[in-house]
Amino acid sequence: MAVYTQLSAEQLGEIVGAYDVGELVSAKGIAEGVSNSNWLIETRRENGESTRFILTMYELRIELDDLPFFLGLLDHLAEHGAPVPRTIHDRNGAAYRTYDDKAVALIEFLPGVSVDHPTPAQAHSVGAALAEMHLAAASFDQSRTQSMGLGAWDWLINECGEQAMAAIDPELPDTVFGELSWLAGNWPGGLPSGVCHCDLFPDNVLMLGDEVSGMIDFYFAANDFFAYDLAVTHAAWCFEKGGAPFRPDIAEALLAGYQTRRTLTPAEADALPALARGACMRFISSRAYDWINTPADALVAKKDPRDFTRRLQFYRETAHAAFPL
C-alpha cells in the first residue's frame, strides 16, 4: 500500500458516494507498500452506524484486465470461509470503478493487527491459513499467469542498470546477475500448483492474538506452485527485520502449520531451497527497481533490497537446513 495520487476530501467523497455505505466521515492515506494508492475510509449512515473500509486506487504493476480476477478471488475466498476481505460492489453491482482514468475499488476492512515480531503460535496459524487458502482457491473458476516470475526479475534488474544498483550496494550487481543465471538452470517444474497469494508478508496478515483474522493485498496473486507461495512466506516471516538472523522456531512452526491442512509432496519439500532463493530474487528485483524509480514526492515507504540479499545468502549457505520438515 502507498499513496501516489493525492485526492481532496471532495474527490474522495465523490468516489465513496457511488457506494451504498453512507457518507464519508474521514480518510487517511496509508504509506505502507509500494504498488497502489490506499486510504483508510470511515463512513456513517443516517442511523449513526460507522463502518471502515479500504479504498484502493490502482497505480503500478496492475493491469485493468486483471481486476476481475483479483476482486473475484477475494469474494470467492470469503464465501469459502477464508479470512479475506470482501469486495464492496457499487450501487450498480460493479466490483470496481474508474476515477480520473484510474481504477478504484472499495474493500471490506478487517479487524486485527500486523505483527513485527511473530511468535511460533502466530507463524503456525499463518501456515495453516495459507494452506487453507490454497485449498479454497481450487474451486475458483479463473486463473492468472504469473507476471512476477523469472522473466520479470530479469527485466527489472536490467532496467535498474549496474551503476544504479551499485549505488545501493557495490556487491548487488554481481549478486543478482549470478543468481539469475543459477535460477534459470535450477528452477523446478511439475509441482502441484494453483492460485497463490505470492506476497504474504507480515504486513499483509492481520492477527487477533495467535489467530489469523485477515489476509490482504492479493494484487500479486497468480497461478504458481503452492510450494513457491510457501517459500515466499517462509522468506518473509522467518527472519528478523533487515534479513538476519534466521528464526528457526518460526520456520518450524510455519511449515508445521501449513502441513496441518495440506501435506507437501516429497518433490515440493526437495524444491523449497531453490524456490526460496527465487523468492528472494523476486523481492530484490522489485525493491531495487522501486528504490531507483519511485517518485520523490510519493507517500511511499521505500523498501531496501538488501534485506533480501541477506536472506538469499542464508538460503545459499543452508539449503535444506532452513526447512525442518
C-alpha positions, -999 to +999 in steps of 0.1 A: +000+000+000+010+036-006-003+069-018+009+082-052-022+102-061-034+130-038-072+133-036-091+160-019-119+154+006-144+163-021-129+139-046-129+111-020-165+119-011-175+116-048-159+082-051-174+069-019-208+083-029-211+057-056-214+030-029-243+024-005-221+027+025-231+061+040-214+094+039-176+099+041-165+109+076-127+106+074-100+093+051-063+087+059-036+078+034-017+046+041+020+047+034+029+010+037+036-009+005+047+003-030+022-005-057-012+013-052-026+043-035-047+034-004-068+052+021-085+041+053-121+053+049-147+058+076-183+063+067-215+069+087-251+060+078-282+081+087-288+058+117-253+068+131-237+035+123-200+039+114-180+015+092-144+014+079-132+003+045-100+004+024-102+024-007-076+014-033-066+033-065-045+010-088-012+026-099+017+002-106+020-033-119-018-037-121-034-043-154-071-033-156-079-067-172-066-084-141-090-067-117-119-091-122-095-119-112-082-101-081-115-089-068-134-121-078-108-141-059-114-121-027-152-127-030-147-164-037-123-170-008-145-150+016-175-172+005-155-203+013-146-192+048-111-179+042-102-149+063-100-124+035-119-091+029-149-089+006-151-065-023-178-038-018-197-035-050-211-001-061-248+008-065-247-008-100-231-040-088-197-033-102-166-045-082-145-016-093-150+019-109-128+043-128-119+078-115-097+102-134-087+073-157-076+051-128-094+021-114-106+022-078-122-004-055-137-004-020-127-033+001-140-045+035-119-035+065-110-065+087-100-062+124-066-072+136-030-060+137+001-069+117+029-082+138+065-071+136+079-100+157+057-131+152+056-158+178+057-195+168+020-198+175+012-170+151+035-185+125+017-218+129-016-201+122-002-183+092+010-216+077-024-232+083-042-201+068-020-202+037-028-239+031-065-233+036-064-205+010-047-229-015-074-254-009-103-229-011-090-214-043-091-248-060-127-242-070-121-206-082-130-206-119-105-180-130-067-181-134-039-156-139-005-162-154+024-153-131+036-118-140+064-116-115+083-148-124+119-153-135+114-133-167+101-103-148+130-105-123+155-104-152+137-075-169+135-054-136+172-060-129+183-050-163+161-019-162+178-009-129+212-009-146+245-019-129+255+017-119+223+024-101+223-009-083+259-004-073+249+029-057+226+008-034+253-018-027+286-023-047+281-061-045+245-060-057+251-063-095+273-094-092+249-109-067+218-105-088+233-115-122+249-146-107+217-156-090+195-151-121+219-174-140+217-200-113+179-199-110+175-202-148+193-235-147+178-248-114+141-238-113+119-268-106+090-279-126+059-301-124+050-293-088+014-290-075+000-256-084-030-233-083-039-198-073-013-184-048-011-152-028+026-146-038+031-117-013+021-129+021+044-107+042+036-099+079+020-066+069-004-085+046-017-106+075-039-094+103-038-112+137-061-113+167-039-129+193-025-160+178-052-164+151-052-150+116-081-126+112-073-114+077-051-120+047-050-089+025-034-073-006-039-101-032-027-079-061+002-102-069-019-133-068-014-157-097-013-194-106+020-208-094+035-236-074+020-239-039+055-246-026+067-213-041+040-194-022+051-212+009+087-203+002+078-166-003+060-167+031+090-185+047+114-158+034+090-131+046+083-144+081+114-164+093+140-136+096+144-106+118+139-072+103+168-064+079+170-101+068+191-115+096+192-135+118+171-165+107+145-176+132+143-215+132+114-216+157+093-195+133+103-217+103+094-249+121+060-235+132+051-221+098+059-253+080+041-274+106+010-252+104+009-255+067+010-293+068-019-295+093-040-285+063-021-297+033+008-322+032+038-313+010+049-339-015+085-351-014+092-332-046+079-300-031+100-304+000+131-310-021+124-279-042+119-255-012+155-243-011+156-233-048+121-218-045+132-197-015+162-184-035+137-174-062+115-157-037+145-136-026+153-127-062+117-117-068+119-091-040+154-080-046+145-072-082+112-053-075+127-035-045+157-024-064+136-011-092+112+007-069+141+022-049+156+037-081+123+047-098+098+058-070+090+095-073+105+116-046+071+132-037+052+099-034+039+090+001+056+056+000+078+037+024+106+025+002+119-010+010+156-019+010+165-047-015+195-056+008+170-071+033+166-099+008+202-102-003+209-112+033+181-138+031+194-151-002+229-156+013+214-176+041+195-199+017+226-204-004+246-215+026+220-236+044+199-252+017+176-279+033+186-270+069+163-239+066+133-262+061+128-286+091+103-310+076 
